[in-house]
Amino acid sequence: MSSKRPSRIDSSNSEEPGLLRDLDGLELLKRVYDWVSADLQRMTDLDAAYEIATRLADGMRRLADDAALARAKSAAKISDAENLSRKMLANRLGISKARADQLIRSARNSASP
């Protein structure tokens, strides 16, 4: 049993979606953010820059929340697929048992109406 997941997934031989296979999604997001941020710094209309930066921050917060939920759902799928206890899941993912429980609860709560 692996104690930690790899920090970078080698999906060259997988059947995952093309973007995940061909690019590091986080690197792509970082590049776009850097581009937008540079444009914001060059703007002379400071009120417009502020409004755009506010929308950017709000949008990035939503993306972070969505990514956190995707992580929780992935943890729950691993737990279900491998029939793991919280302690076993924690060891498998390299996190605390309490964090494993939080992830599972988050995934389960998101499935509730």
URWO-V375049 format. One record per helix or strand. SS is the DSSP state (alpha for helix, beta for strand). FROM is the first residue (numbers start at 1). TO is the last residue. If there is no record, write none. Layout:
ss: (SS SS)
from: (FROM FROM)
to: (TO TO)
//
This chain:
ss: (alpha alpha alpha alpha alpha)
from: (18 25 46 86 97)
to: (22 42 82 93 111)
//
